[in-house]
């Protein structure tokens, strides 16, 4: 999913952490309920 879709449409969050020689972790957080996104999706 594109950053703009997760943040703008679903009101979610994205972030990452990185440690040298260990790699990176990527996180995506989405709300369980988002009435605005549901209404737009149904159109």
C-alpha positions in Angstrom: 0.0 0.0 0.0 1.2 3.5 -0.7 2.0 5.9 2.1 -0.7 8.3 0.9 -3.3 5.6 1.0 -2.5 4.4 4.5 -2.2 7.9 6.0 -4.8 9.8 4.0 -7.5 7.3 3.3 -7.3 5.0 6.3 -6.0 7.5 8.9 -3.2 5.1 9.7 0.4 5.4 10.7 3.7 4.1 9.2 7.2 4.2 10.7 10.4 2.2 10.8 13.3 1.5 13.0 16.8 0.5 11.9 19.9 -0.9 13.6 23.2 -1.0 11.9 24.2 -4.5 11.0 20.9 -5.9 12.2 18.3 -4.6 9.6 15.1 -2.6 9.7 11.6 -3.1 11.0 8.7 -1.5 9.3 5.4 -0.9 11.1 1.9 -0.1 9.7 -0.9 0.8 12.1 -4.5 0.9 10.9 -7.6 1.7 12.9 -10.1 -1.0 13.4 -13.0 1.3 12.6 -12.9 4.4 10.5 -16.3 5.6 9.4 -14.9 8.3 7.0 -12.9 5.7 5.1 -15.8 3.3 5.1 -18.1 5.9 3.6 -15.6 6.8 0.9 -15.0 3.1 0.1 -18.7 2.4 -0.4 -19.1 5.1 -3.1 
